[in-house]
């Protein structure tokens, strides 16, 4: 395990599953033995306003907040959120946008957050089984098949 800390920001609107996605992400890293910190900002998110959440993981993480320009991944659930977080990015930041997911292939449009986690998972060296185990435990049983399908769609996108 290297000393490098990886920083991920997930951004969208209230009700899009930003916080649930962050919980899942943090659990995936924790199960892989990483030190994990997360932070969230959600002012008017209850009414559909902007919301973002940071997850940082590595051998040792001292702060949940991403330093300016140190973002490794920006995962957008809505394209119009990019200008709000552009300053956190550097030329090396990987930006994942919802346009990468074909909405016609989503069984349920509310599973976009899980599809975006699938897309992100392609960039991280974590076994798929770990992702699926955490998803299975974190999501309701009755909607699990739809979410697993969304995750796989993201991995293939």
C-alpha positions in Angstrom: 0.0 0.0 0.0 1.6 3.3 -1.1 1.5 6.5 1.0 -0.6 8.2 -1.7 -4.0 9.6 -0.7 -6.7 9.4 -3.4 -9.4 12.0 -3.4 -12.9 11.6 -4.9 -15.7 14.1 -5.1 -19.2 13.1 -6.0 -21.5 15.9 -7.0 -25.2 16.2 -7.9 -28.5 17.4 -6.6 -30.4 16.4 -3.5 -32.3 13.1 -4.0 -29.8 11.8 -6.6 -28.1 9.4 -4.2 -24.9 11.4 -3.6 -24.7 10.5 0.1 -25.6 6.9 -0.4 -23.0 6.6 -3.1 -20.4 8.1 -0.7 -21.3 5.6 2.0 -20.9 2.7 -0.4 -17.6 4.1 -1.7 -16.2 4.6 1.8 -17.2 1.1 2.8 -15.5 -0.4 -0.3 -12.2 1.2 0.5 -12.5 0.4 4.2 -13.0 -3.3 3.4 -9.8 -3.1 1.4 -7.8 -2.0 4.5 -7.5 1.7 3.6 -7.8 4.6 6.0 -11.0 6.4 4.8 -12.3 9.8 5.5 -15.5 11.4 4.1 -17.1 14.8 4.3 -20.3 16.2 2.8 -21.8 19.6 2.0 -25.5 19.8 1.5 -27.1 23.1 2.1 -30.5 23.2 0.3 -30.1 19.6 -0.9 -33.4 18.6 0.7 -35.1 20.7 -2.0 -33.1 19.5 -5.0 -30.1 21.9 -4.4 -26.5 21.1 -5.0 -24.8 18.5 -2.9 -21.3 17.1 -2.9 -19.4 14.6 -0.9 -15.7 13.9 -0.6 -14.1 10.5 0.0 -10.4 10.2 0.6 -8.5 7.0 1.1 -5.0 5.8 1.5 -2.5 4.3 4.0 -3.1 7.3 6.3 -5.6 10.1 5.6 -5.4 13.2 7.9 -8.3 15.2 6.6 -11.6 14.4 4.9 -11.5 17.7 2.9 -9.8 17.7 -0.5 -7.1 20.3 -0.8 -7.6 22.7 -3.7 -6.3 21.2 -6.9 -5.8 17.8 -5.4 -8.9 16.0 -6.7 -8.1 12.7 -8.4 -11.7 12.0 -9.5 -14.8 14.1 -9.9 -18.0 12.1 -10.4 -20.9 14.2 -11.6 -24.4 13.0 -11.4 -25.5 16.1 -13.2 -23.4 18.0 -15.8 -24.3 21.4 -14.6 -22.5 20.8 -11.3 -19.1 21.0 -12.9 -18.6 24.8 -12.6 -19.1 24.5 -8.9 -16.2 22.1 -8.5 -13.9 23.0 -11.3 -11.5 24.8 -9.0 -10.9 21.5 -7.1 -9.6 19.9 -10.3 -6.2 19.7 -11.7 -5.1 18.8 -15.3 -4.8 15.2 -14.0 -8.3 15.0 -12.5 -10.5 12.2 -14.1 -13.9 13.7 -14.6 -16.8 11.2 -15.0 -20.0 12.6 -16.4 -23.5 11.0 -16.6 -23.4 11.3 -20.4 -21.1 8.2 -20.3 -24.2 6.2 -19.2 -26.9 5.5 -21.8 -30.1 6.3 -19.9 -32.2 4.1 -22.2 -30.2 1.1 -20.8 -30.9 1.9 -17.1 -33.8 -0.2 -15.9 -34.6 2.6 -13.4 -33.3 6.1 -13.9 -32.9 6.5 -10.1 -30.1 4.0 -10.3 -27.8 6.5 -12.1 -25.8 6.9 -9.0 -25.0 3.2 -8.9 -24.1 3.2 -12.6 -21.7 6.1 -12.0 -20.1 4.0 -9.2 -19.7 1.2 -11.7 -18.0 3.7 -14.1 -15.7 4.9 -11.3 -14.9 1.3 -10.3 -13.1 0.8 -13.7 -10.5 3.4 -12.6 -9.8 1.8 -9.2 -7.9 -1.4 -8.3 -10.6 -3.0 -6.2 -12.1 -6.4 -7.0 -15.6 -6.3 -8.5 -16.7 -8.8 -5.8 -16.0 -6.3 -3.1 -18.1 -3.7 -4.8 -21.0 -6.1 -5.3 -20.9 -7.3 -1.7 -21.0 -3.8 -0.4 -23.8 -2.9 -2.8 -25.8 -6.0 -1.7 -25.5 -5.0 2.0 -26.1 -1.3 1.5 -29.2 -1.4 -0.8 -32.7 -2.8 -0.2 -33.1 -6.4 -1.3 -36.2 -5.6 -3.5 -34.2 -3.2 -5.7 -30.9 -5.0 -5.7 -31.2 -6.6 -9.1 -31.9 -3.2 -10.8 -28.9 -1.6 -8.9 -26.6 -4.5 -9.8 -27.6 -4.1 -13.4 -26.9 -0.4 -13.2 -23.5 -1.0 -11.7 -22.6 -3.5 -14.5 -23.8 -1.0 -17.1 -21.4 1.6 -15.6 -18.5 -0.9 -15.7 -19.2 -1.5 -19.4 -19.6 2.2 -20.4 
